[in-house]
């Protein structure tokens, strides 16, 4: 599984980072960024939860 954060759509609410801070980090600009597009084995459910939790739909599975 791969994920990407659309930084133009992200509002920096931090829900994704709260769900899994090994997958997503809020950068210095206050916008979320995926740590890696490749989701580590065992982290898929957290990635899907973050996708569902994002209020702007900025996180997408690629």
N, CA, C and O atoms as a Tinker XYZ file with bonds, in Angstrom:
   248  protein
     1  N      0.854000   -1.177000    0.000000    73     2
     2  CA     0.000000    0.000000    0.000000    64     1     3
     3  C      0.898000    1.238000    0.000000    63     2     4     5
     4  O      1.943000    1.280000    0.650000    81     3
     5  N      0.449000    2.243000   -0.755000    73     3     6
     6  CA     1.161000    3.522000   -0.789000    64     5     7
     7  C      0.169000    4.639000   -0.515000    63     6     8     9
     8  O     -0.999000    4.552000   -0.894000    81     7
     9  N      0.641000    5.690000    0.145000    73     7    10
    10  CA    -0.202000    6.852000    0.429000    64     9    11
    11  C      0.541000    8.133000    0.068000    63    10    12    13
    12  O      1.770000    8.175000    0.015000    81    11
    13  N     -0.246000    9.168000   -0.176000    73    11    14
    14  CA     0.319000   10.482000   -0.450000    64    13    15
    15  C     -0.614000   11.531000    0.153000    63    14    16    17
    16  O     -1.837000   11.391000    0.117000    81    15
    17  N     -0.013000   12.581000    0.707000    73    15    18
    18  CA    -0.782000   13.706000    1.225000    64    17    19
    19  C     -0.762000   14.810000    0.176000    63    18    20    21
    20  O      0.304000   15.269000   -0.235000    81    19
    21  N     -1.947000   15.234000   -0.252000    73    19    22
    22  CA    -2.073000   16.375000   -1.152000    64    21    23
    23  C     -1.905000   17.622000   -0.294000    63    22    24    25
    24  O     -2.825000   18.023000    0.419000    81    23
    25  N     -0.747000   18.221000   -0.364000    73    23    26
    26  CA    -0.444000   19.338000    0.519000    64    25    27
    27  C     -1.248000   20.586000    0.190000    63    26    28    29
    28  O     -1.366000   21.474000    1.034000    81    27
    29  N     -1.800000   20.676000   -1.007000    73    27    30
    30  CA    -2.673000   21.801000   -1.344000    64    29    31
    31  C     -4.026000   21.676000   -0.645000    63    30    32    33
    32  O     -4.682000   22.682000   -0.373000    81    31
    33  N     -4.441000   20.441000   -0.354000    73    31    34
    34  CA    -5.732000   20.215000    0.300000    64    33    35
    35  C     -5.618000   20.124000    1.819000    63    34    36    37
    36  O     -6.610000   20.304000    2.526000    81    35
    37  N     -4.425000   19.847000    2.324000    73    35    38
    38  CA    -4.218000   19.642000    3.759000    64    37    39
    39  C     -4.394000   20.954000    4.522000    63    38    40    41
    40  O     -3.897000   22.001000    4.106000    81    39
    41  N     -5.116000   20.879000    5.652000    73    39    42
    42  CA    -5.282000   22.050000    6.526000    64    41    43
    43  C     -4.464000   21.915000    7.800000    63    42    44    45
    44  O     -4.517000   22.787000    8.668000    81    43
    45  N     -3.708000   20.830000    7.919000    73    43    46
    46  CA    -2.821000   20.646000    9.068000    64    45    47
    47  C     -3.527000   20.376000   10.376000    63    46    48    49
    48  O     -3.043000   20.781000   11.433000    81    47
    49  N     -4.664000   19.701000   10.329000    73    47    50
    50  CA    -5.411000   19.427000   11.566000    64    49    51
    51  C     -4.676000   18.464000   12.489000    63    50    52    53
    52  O     -4.881000   18.488000   13.703000    81    51
    53  N     -3.818000   17.614000   11.918000    73    51    54
    54  CA    -3.011000   16.701000   12.711000    64    53    55
    55  C     -3.653000   15.371000   13.039000    63    54    56    57
    56  O     -3.069000   14.574000   13.772000    81    55
    57  N     -4.845000   15.109000   12.512000    73    55    58
    58  CA    -5.510000   13.832000   12.803000    64    57    59
    59  C     -4.660000   12.657000   12.349000    63    58    60    61
    60  O     -4.553000   11.655000   13.057000    81    59
    61  N     -4.058000   12.772000   11.181000    73    59    62
    62  CA    -3.256000   11.662000   10.655000    64    61    63
    63  C     -2.041000   11.395000   11.531000    63    62    64    65
    64  O     -1.707000   10.240000   11.795000    81    63
    65  N     -1.384000   12.445000   11.977000    73    63    66
    66  CA    -0.215000   12.280000   12.837000    64    65    67
    67  C     -0.610000   11.688000   14.180000    63    66    68    69
    68  O      0.143000   10.904000   14.759000    81    67
    69  N     -1.784000   12.057000   14.679000    73    67    70
    70  CA    -2.260000   11.473000   15.938000    64    69    71
    71  C     -2.553000    9.991000   15.781000    63    70    72    73
    72  O     -2.338000    9.217000   16.713000    81    71
    73  N     -3.033000    9.592000   14.632000    73    71    74
    74  CA    -3.324000    8.181000   14.377000    64    73    75
    75  C     -2.031000    7.376000   14.277000    63    74    76    77
    76  O     -1.927000    6.290000   14.848000    81    75
    77  N     -1.046000    7.907000   13.552000    73    75    78
    78  CA     0.232000    7.197000   13.436000    64    77    79
    79  C      1.339000    8.169000   13.050000    63    78    80    81
    80  O      1.463000    8.563000   11.890000    81    79
    81  N      2.134000    8.546000   14.031000    73    79    82
    82  CA     3.205000    9.510000   13.779000    64    81    83
    83  C      4.434000    8.880000   13.121000    63    82    84    85
    84  O      5.429000    9.561000   12.874000    81    83
    85  N      4.358000    7.583000   12.839000    73    83    86
    86  CA     5.405000    6.956000   12.043000    64    85    87
    87  C      5.072000    7.013000   10.561000    63    86    88    89
    88  O      5.940000    6.794000    9.715000    81    87
    89  N      3.812000    7.309000   10.245000    73    87    90
    90  CA     3.374000    7.410000    8.852000    64    89    91
    91  C      3.263000    8.852000    8.381000    63    90    92    93
    92  O      3.541000    9.151000    7.220000    81    91
    93  N      2.855000    9.754000    9.283000    73    91    94
    94  CA     2.585000   11.144000    8.915000    64    93    95
    95  C      3.211000   12.096000    9.924000    63    94    96    97
    96  O      3.210000   11.838000   11.128000    81    95
    97  N      3.747000   13.207000    9.410000    73    95    98
    98  CA     4.336000   14.253000   10.256000    64    97    99
    99  C      3.825000   15.601000    9.776000    63    98   100   101
   100  O      3.674000   15.828000    8.576000    81    99
   101  N      3.562000   16.487000   10.715000    73    99   102
   102  CA     3.244000   17.869000   10.381000    64   101   103
   103  C      4.571000   18.597000   10.202000    63   102   104   105
   104  O      5.415000   18.587000   11.098000    81   103
   105  N      4.755000   19.230000    9.038000    73   103   106
   106  CA     6.035000   19.891000    8.762000    64   105   107
   107  C      6.075000   21.303000    9.348000    63   106   108   109
   108  O      5.120000   21.737000    9.992000    81   107
   109  N      7.158000   22.002000    9.128000    73   107   110
   110  CA     7.344000   23.346000    9.685000    64   109   111
   111  C      6.312000   24.341000    9.169000    63   110   112   113
   112  O      6.046000   25.352000    9.820000    81   111
   113  N      5.736000   24.068000    8.019000    73   111   114
   114  CA     4.704000   24.939000    7.446000    64   113   115
   115  C      3.317000   24.621000    8.010000    63   114   116   117
   116  O      2.335000   25.277000    7.661000    81   115
   117  N      3.241000   23.599000    8.894000    73   115   118
   118  CA     1.962000   23.222000    9.486000    64   117   119
   119  C      1.114000   22.328000    8.613000    63   118   120   121
   120  O     -0.094000   22.220000    8.820000    81   119
   121  N      1.736000   21.685000    7.635000    73   119   122
   122  CA     1.035000   20.815000    6.692000    64   121   123
   123  C      1.561000   19.393000    6.871000    63   122   124   125
   124  O      2.746000   19.178000    7.126000    81   123
   125  N      0.654000   18.431000    6.732000    73   123   126
   126  CA     1.054000   17.032000    6.882000    64   125   127
   127  C      1.831000   16.554000    5.667000    63   126   128   129
   128  O      1.619000   17.009000    4.543000    81   127
   129  N      2.730000   15.628000    5.930000    73   127   130
   130  CA     3.531000   14.994000    4.883000    64   129   131
   131  C      3.679000   13.525000    5.246000    63   130   132   133
   132  O      3.909000   13.187000    6.407000    81   131
   133  N      3.547000   12.652000    4.251000    73   131   134
   134  CA     3.794000   11.238000    4.501000    64   133   135
   135  C      5.285000   11.054000    4.768000    63   134   136   137
   136  O      6.122000   11.669000    4.107000    81   135
   137  N      5.609000   10.210000    5.736000    73   135   138
   138  CA     7.014000    9.923000    6.031000    64   137   139
   139  C      7.619000    9.156000    4.856000    63   138   140   141
   140  O      8.760000    9.401000    4.463000    81   139
   141  N      6.853000    8.239000    4.310000    73   139   142
   142  CA     7.235000    7.482000    3.127000    64   141   143
   143  C      5.950000    7.123000    2.388000    63   142   144   145
   144  O      4.928000    6.852000    3.019000    81   143
   145  N      5.993000    7.121000    1.066000    73   143   146
   146  CA     4.813000    6.706000    0.318000    64   145   147
   147  C      4.479000    5.247000    0.594000    63   146   148   149
   148  O      3.311000    4.860000    0.577000    81   147
   149  N      5.502000    4.440000    0.847000    73   147   150
   150  CA     5.305000    3.016000    1.106000    64   149   151
   151  C      4.916000    2.808000    2.566000    63   150   152   153
   152  O      5.678000    3.136000    3.475000    81   151
   153  N      3.734000    2.264000    2.778000    73   151   154
   154  CA     3.258000    1.979000    4.129000    64   153   155
   155  C      3.842000    0.644000    4.572000    63   154   156   157
   156  O      3.701000   -0.368000    3.886000    81   155
   157  N      4.493000    0.658000    5.720000    73   155   158
   158  CA     5.124000   -0.560000    6.238000    64   157   159
   159  C      4.077000   -1.622000    6.541000    63   158   160   161
   160  O      2.937000   -1.320000    6.893000    81   159
   161  N      4.494000   -2.859000    6.394000    73   159   162
   162  CA     3.624000   -3.982000    6.730000    64   161   163
   163  C      3.163000   -3.843000    8.179000    63   162   164   165
   164  O      3.962000   -3.558000    9.071000    81   163
   165  N      1.888000   -4.043000    8.398000    73   163   166
   166  CA     1.317000   -3.914000    9.737000    64   165   167
   167  C      0.787000   -2.522000   10.026000    63   166   168   169
   168  O      0.147000   -2.313000   11.056000    81   167
   169  N      1.038000   -1.557000    9.136000    73   167   170
   170  CA     0.572000   -0.185000    9.324000    64   169   171
   171  C     -0.582000    0.175000    8.386000    63   170   172   173
   172  O     -1.060000    1.310000    8.389000    81   171
   173  N     -1.024000   -0.793000    7.588000    73   171   174
   174  CA    -2.059000   -0.525000    6.597000    64   173   175
   175  C     -3.362000   -0.034000    7.220000    63   174   176   177
   176  O     -3.985000    0.896000    6.706000    81   175
   177  N     -3.775000   -0.652000    8.320000    73   175   178
   178  CA    -5.026000   -0.243000    8.973000    64   177   179
   179  C     -4.940000    1.186000    9.488000    63   178   180   181
   180  O     -5.911000    1.938000    9.407000    81   179
   181  N     -3.768000    1.567000   10.024000    73   179   182
   182  CA    -3.587000    2.946000   10.490000    64   181   183
   183  C     -3.653000    3.913000    9.317000    63   182   184   185
   184  O     -4.239000    4.989000    9.435000    81   183
   185  N     -3.064000    3.547000    8.197000    73   183   186
   186  CA    -3.100000    4.399000    7.008000    64   185   187
   187  C     -4.539000    4.584000    6.536000    63   186   188   189
   188  O     -4.943000    5.697000    6.200000    81   187
   189  N     -5.310000    3.505000    6.509000    73   187   190
   190  CA    -6.715000    3.588000    6.092000    64   189   191
   191  C     -7.525000    4.433000    7.070000    63   190   192   193
   192  O     -8.401000    5.194000    6.660000    81   191
   193  N     -7.236000    4.299000    8.354000    73   191   194
   194  CA    -7.919000    5.116000    9.358000    64   193   195
   195  C     -7.602000    6.596000    9.153000    63   194   196   197
   196  O     -8.488000    7.443000    9.268000    81   195
   197  N     -6.355000    6.907000    8.852000    73   195   198
   198  CA    -5.955000    8.300000    8.602000    64   197   199
   199  C     -6.646000    8.845000    7.355000    63   198   200   201
   200  O     -7.088000    9.994000    7.345000    81   199
   201  N     -6.742000    8.036000    6.311000    73   199   202
   202  CA    -7.451000    8.449000    5.095000    64   201   203
   203  C     -8.895000    8.809000    5.441000    63   202   204   205
   204  O     -9.401000    9.846000    5.009000    81   203
   205  N     -9.552000    7.959000    6.213000    73   203   206
   206  CA   -10.949000    8.187000    6.598000    64   205   207
   207  C    -11.109000    9.379000    7.532000    63   206   208   209
   208  O    -12.128000   10.067000    7.488000    81   207
   209  N    -10.117000    9.629000    8.371000    73   207   210
   210  CA   -10.197000   10.694000    9.377000    64   209   211
   211  C     -9.882000   12.075000    8.813000    63   210   212   213
   212  O    -10.239000   13.084000    9.421000    81   211
   213  N     -9.227000   12.133000    7.673000    73   211   214
   214  CA    -8.821000   13.429000    7.129000    64   213   215
   215  C    -10.055000   14.244000    6.728000    63   214   216   217
   216  O    -10.823000   13.817000    5.867000    81   215
   217  N    -10.250000   15.413000    7.347000    73   215   218
   218  CA   -11.472000   16.194000    7.071000    64   217   219
   219  C    -11.534000   16.780000    5.663000    63   218   220   221
   220  O    -12.616000   17.130000    5.192000    81   219
   221  N    -10.401000   16.891000    4.988000    73   219   222
   222  CA   -10.410000   17.454000    3.639000    64   221   223
   223  C    -10.144000   16.415000    2.557000    63   222   224   225
   224  O    -10.109000   16.752000    1.374000    81   223
   225  N     -9.956000   15.163000    2.947000    73   223   226
   226  CA    -9.678000   14.115000    1.981000    64   225   227
   227  C     -8.315000   14.269000    1.322000    63   226   228   229
   228  O     -8.112000   13.834000    0.188000    81   227
   229  N     -7.376000   14.895000    2.041000    73   227   230
   230  CA    -6.062000   15.178000    1.480000    64   229   231
   231  C     -5.163000   13.952000    1.380000    63   230   232   233
   232  O     -4.187000   13.959000    0.629000    81   231
   233  N     -5.481000   12.901000    2.130000    73   231   234
   234  CA    -4.650000   11.694000    2.096000    64   233   235
   235  C     -5.281000   10.713000    1.126000    63   234   236   237
   236  O     -6.467000   10.399000    1.223000    81   235
   237  N     -4.484000   10.237000    0.200000    73   235   238
   238  CA    -5.018000    9.304000   -0.777000    64   237   239
   239  C     -4.125000    8.075000   -0.890000    63   238   240   241
   240  O     -2.909000    8.138000   -0.714000    81   239
   241  N     -4.773000    6.966000   -1.188000    73   239   242
   242  CA    -4.023000    5.752000   -1.471000    64   241   243
   243  C     -3.629000    5.807000   -2.940000    63   242   244   245
   244  O     -4.454000    6.095000   -3.807000    81   243
   245  N     -2.363000    5.530000   -3.207000    73   243   246
   246  CA    -1.887000    5.580000   -4.594000    64   245   247
   247  C     -1.425000    4.218000   -5.050000    63   246   248
   248  O     -0.989000    4.063000   -6.191000    81   247
